[in-house]
Amino acid sequence: MINTFFSAKLIDFNTIKVGFFSSIGKADNVPIILYDDHGLVEKLQITNQSFLSGLVVYECKTKDKIKLGRDYSIGIESFGIVPLNVNDLVFSSEFDKVYYYDKNDLGATYTKDETTFKVWAPLASKVVLMIKKPGESFQTYKMFREEKGVYAITLKGDYDGYFYRYQVKNSAITYITSDPYGLSSDANGKNSVVIDLNKTKIDLNENVPPIYKNYVDTIIYELNVRDFTISQYSNIKNRGKFLGLTEEGVKTNSGLPSGVDYLKSLNITHVQLLPVLDFKTVDEEHPDKTYNWGYDPQQYFTLEGSYSTNPNDTYARIIEFKKMISTLHKNGLRVNLDVVYNHVYEYQMSTFEKIVPNYYFRRQKNGLLCNGTGCGNDLASERPMVKKLIIDSLSYLLKEFKVDGFRFDLFGIIDIDTSKEIVASLRKINPNVMIYGEGWDMPTELPHDKKTTIYNSFQVPDIAFFNDFFRDTVRGGNFGGPKGYLLGNTSLVNDFKFCLMGSVVDYDHFKARFKNPNQSINYAECHDNKTLFDKISEFCRDIDEKEKLRILNLVNGGIALSVGVPFFHAGQEIGQTKYNIDNSYNLGDKYNMFRWDLLEERVENYLYFKSILDYRKNVVTNKIYNTEDVKKETMFLDYHDGTIGFIIHNIETSNATTEEYLSCFNPTFENKYIDLNDYYKVVVGIAGQLKNSDVYTRNFVLEKNCVNGFYKKR
């Protein structure tokens, strides 16, 4: 039984604090002895006595620096012996200098002849490897402490497919945990698994899609693996699985493209997948019993098992994920992953806290965990080994699976220096990797200028952010406020002009939000909050469904025709509803699945969407790459009642010819007559792009709730 009269903590490499629950006399009369697992080390020198919350605290100094890797204890005559808790040493200024490990060999490194296991556990006095064949009992091997607090062991023989765990002893408490660098696991992450990645190699077709050197050349389409493939109306066989996005040639009951073919038909460039790394709250063996988007991360190197056809086949999740990536690439689509490096599902039982207590999670000045995420714990990205974990995970995903970019959940929790290192490290692997995320200013224990937020975008010009001002301007805010410009609020015309220019130019009373157009993710809907159609219904209660769907097309057209990076959420194009639910992260298929039956009802909206994206992608030259070109090559035409024209010039340097693209927006509920002041070809109408148009006009009637496009060369 642990002595409860006093406790002892290691504060730095030479300082121990001993706390008593009552006074035991003058400090000179208190003999405090330090022991290790070999016996007496020394009698400690008491340097200070203080009182804290009813405790008498003695501060003691050691002659030599404490060397971790042993079991230490503190003994006091007549009071007994207690373990020395070394966990607070991680807060000392020297800890990271002494124990930062820069090699890239953590986890299980497999060959057919031997496997080496390495885990960073600097506080631990003992680490034991537990390993077994599936279906057999565990064997145990004591691991050896090496440099920088790494424990390692090499086992001779072929350990492919073996299950393993670590027993880690920290400050007299032993935990059993999986490997934070484990590449796969059995169902629900009970065990890590030794993996031979050579057995998973397939052609990932990473060179098939076009290369996009600028973000503004891309069009991002966000979806969830389960949501997109789970409906019976999709006619997909592997519903809710990675393999569901490998099935080609699938059609809906009315003959429309489904699954991958549907994505290919949209004229998007990138598919953004909601979290696919292992998350906690879905039972992988019974995935229909619980539902979650996956923002409750459990492992950062292991894929989610509920999306595989067999979560207990430890290779299936890797191979099937690769087949999905390969198929999307083969069809010309690049793939971005939504990653969650800001918190874990439960910090106390996380592998990180079990292996290195107190290290991985950010603390407030009062010592309590930061909760800027609202999830009870914030990852301490500024700590070198947390930064290394994040970059190692991203690098693995980029190298092994040839994904093309990352969307960071709650980017504002990650410190900006780590974000800069992420960019530098990943661009060495793939110079064209996309890096973007939620730049909200979260209340975590970082100075404001050290957060990766939209307000600090000028510090990170290679990172893009979701432009919430664009969202609120075009459709209205998430939590009340006025409706948006494209929903008929023409008082926001200057706000909309600012947004059309990518929010990179000072305009009216608005200050530039970004250094360049590649940084502005222009959107009106994502997985969070209400759908665009639900917001239109909320703000425009007195119009019928047909008019709502006109406005839907107008907003989607506005996103496509703005300077910046267009972003859409699956189902946005056909006006899906979540029945006015603001946060459907765990509400199941009814609220979240892609409605293939609705697609068949709203074919015209689908055709408009793919048409306007084709115009954006292949025709219109609003893909402006730098702020100076926005200033020089764009201008506005003001008509009346908030109806505007937005002109973008494209100068062909080879023959000094100027092309002019004019987008005219009428967000009102009345048709508007406009004089274009010159003859233009009509290239975009109410149904989308007019590919073979030979209609030229100077005077034009802009239909209500509509955007039209015009073109001329001079």
TAPE-V935705 format. One record per pair of residues at least 6 apart in sequence whose ideal C-beta (glycine too) atoms are under 6 Angstrom apart, sorted by the first residue. I is the first residue (numbers start at 1). J is the second residue. Records with the same first field share a line. If there is no record, write none. Layout:
# TAPE-V935705
I=J + J
This chain:
# TAPE-V935705
3=80 + 82
5=79
6=18 + 20
7=19 + 82
8=16 + 18 + 74 + 82 + 84
9=17 + 85 + 88
10=16 + 84 + 86 + 89
11=17
12=92
13=65 + 66
14=61 + 62 + 65
16=60
17=57 + 59
18=32 + 58
19=55 + 57
20=56
23=56
24=30
27=46 + 49
31=77
32=44 + 60 + 76
33=43 + 75
34=41 + 42 + 44
35=73 + 75
36=70 + 72
37=70 + 71
42=63
44=60
45=61
46=58 + 60
47=59 + 61
48=59
49=58
50=57
68=122
69=145
70=125
71=125
72=84
73=81 + 83 + 84
74=82 + 84
75=81
83=171 + 172
85=171
86=123 + 171
87=171 + 357 + 358
89=95
90=358 + 359
96=384
99=122 + 148 + 149
100=384
101=120 + 148 + 150
105=118
106=118 + 181
107=179 + 181
108=115 + 117 + 194
109=116
110=194 + 196
112=158
114=154 + 156
115=155 + 159 + 194
116=154
117=129 + 153
118=150 + 152
119=151 + 166
120=150
121=127 + 151 + 168 + 355
122=149
123=170 + 356
124=168 + 169 + 170
125=169
126=169
127=143 + 151 + 166 + 168
128=140 + 142 + 167
129=141 + 143 + 153
130=138 + 140 + 165
131=139 + 162 + 164
132=138 + 163
133=162
134=163
141=153
143=151 + 153
144=152
145=151
146=152
159=194
160=196
162=194
163=191 + 193
164=192
165=176 + 178 + 191
166=177
167=174 + 176
168=175 + 355
170=357
175=354
177=351 + 354
178=192 + 351
179=192
180=351
181=301
182=192 + 302
183=195 + 301
184=193 + 195 + 302 + 314
185=191 + 192 + 193 + 302
186=312
187=284 + 285 + 305 + 311 + 312
188=284
189=278 + 298 + 299
193=314
200=318 + 319
202=322 + 326
204=325 + 326 + 402
205=326 + 329 + 330
206=329 + 402
208=329 + 330
209=329 + 332 + 334
211=432
212=218
213=432
214=518 + 625
215=464 + 518 + 565
216=517 + 518 + 565 + 623
217=623
218=269 + 270
219=268 + 269 + 566 + 613
220=270 + 272 + 567
221=268 + 271 + 568
222=272 + 526 + 569
223=570
224=274
225=307
226=240
227=592 + 593 + 594
228=570 + 594
229=236 + 239 + 240 + 244
230=239 + 240 + 589 + 593
231=593 + 596
233=596 + 597
234=258 + 596
235=250 + 258
236=244 + 247 + 250 + 259
238=244
241=307 + 309
242=307 + 320 + 321 + 324
243=320
245=260 + 324
246=323 + 324 + 327
247=259
248=260
250=258 + 259
251=258
252=258 + 596 + 600
254=600
257=265
260=327 + 331
263=333
264=331
265=610
266=610
267=610 + 613 + 614 + 617
270=334 + 336
271=328 + 333 + 335
272=336 + 407
273=337
274=293 + 294 + 338
275=294 + 338 + 340
276=303 + 304
278=298 + 299 + 302 + 304
279=294 + 296 + 297 + 298 + 304
280=296 + 298 + 345
281=292 + 296
282=290 + 292 + 306
283=289 + 290
284=305 + 306 + 311
285=311
287=306
291=586 + 588
292=586
293=585
295=340
296=345
297=340 + 344
298=345
300=393
301=393 + 396
303=317 + 321
305=311 + 317
308=316 + 317 + 320
309=316
310=316
325=335 + 401
328=335
334=404
335=403 + 404
336=405 + 407 + 434
337=403 + 406
338=407
339=406
340=409
341=390
342=373 + 379 + 410 + 413
343=373 + 375 + 377 + 378
344=350
347=353 + 361 + 377
352=360
360=386
361=369 + 377 + 380
362=370 + 378 + 380 + 445
364=370 + 445
369=377
370=378 + 444 + 445
372=378 + 413 + 442 + 443 + 444
373=410 + 413
378=413 + 444
379=386
380=386
381=387 + 414 + 415 + 418
382=415
387=418
391=425
394=426
397=403
398=426 + 429 + 430
405=433 + 434
406=435
407=436 + 437
408=437
410=438
411=437 + 438 + 439 + 452
412=439 + 440 + 441 + 442 + 451 + 452 + 453
413=442 + 444
414=452
415=446 + 450
416=450 + 452 + 456 + 459
419=452 + 460
423=435 + 462
426=433
435=463
436=464 + 521
438=466
439=453 + 454 + 465
441=453
454=465
457=465 + 514 + 519
458=515
461=515 + 516
464=519 + 521 + 565
466=521
467=503 + 520 + 521 + 522
470=499 + 522
471=523 + 524
473=484 + 485 + 492 + 495 + 496 + 499
474=484 + 486 + 524 + 555 + 558
475=484 + 487 + 524 + 535 + 555
476=483 + 484 + 535 + 539
478=529
482=489
483=489 + 539
485=492 + 496 + 667
486=554 + 555 + 558 + 667
487=539 + 540
488=667
490=642
493=642
494=508
497=636
498=507 + 510
500=562 + 646
501=563 + 630
502=517 + 520 + 563 + 564
503=513 + 514 + 520
504=512 + 514 + 517 + 627 + 630
505=512 + 630 + 631
506=512
514=520
516=626 + 627
517=563 + 564 + 624
520=564
521=565 + 567
522=559 + 562 + 564 + 566
523=567
524=532 + 555
525=531 + 532 + 569 + 572
526=569
529=582
530=582
531=576 + 577 + 578
532=572
533=575 + 577
534=577 + 580
536=548 + 551
549=575 + 605
550=705
551=705
552=575
553=608
554=705 + 707
556=609
557=612 + 707
559=566
560=566 + 612 + 613 + 616
561=663
563=622 + 624 + 630
570=594
571=594
573=606 + 609
574=598 + 599 + 602 + 605 + 606
576=595
578=584 + 591
581=591
584=591 + 592
599=606
608=688
611=688 + 689
612=688
614=689
615=689
620=661
621=650
622=648
624=630
633=649
634=648
635=647
636=644
637=645
638=644
639=674
641=668
643=666 + 672
644=665
645=662 + 664
646=663
647=662
648=661
649=658 + 660
650=659
651=658
658=714
659=713
660=712
661=711
662=710
663=707 + 709
664=702 + 708
665=707
666=672 + 702 + 706
669=704
670=704
671=701 + 703 + 704
672=702
673=701
674=700 + 702
675=699
676=698
679=696 + 698
680=710 + 712
681=696 + 711
682=693 + 695
683=690 + 693 + 709 + 711
684=708 + 709
686=703 + 706
702=708
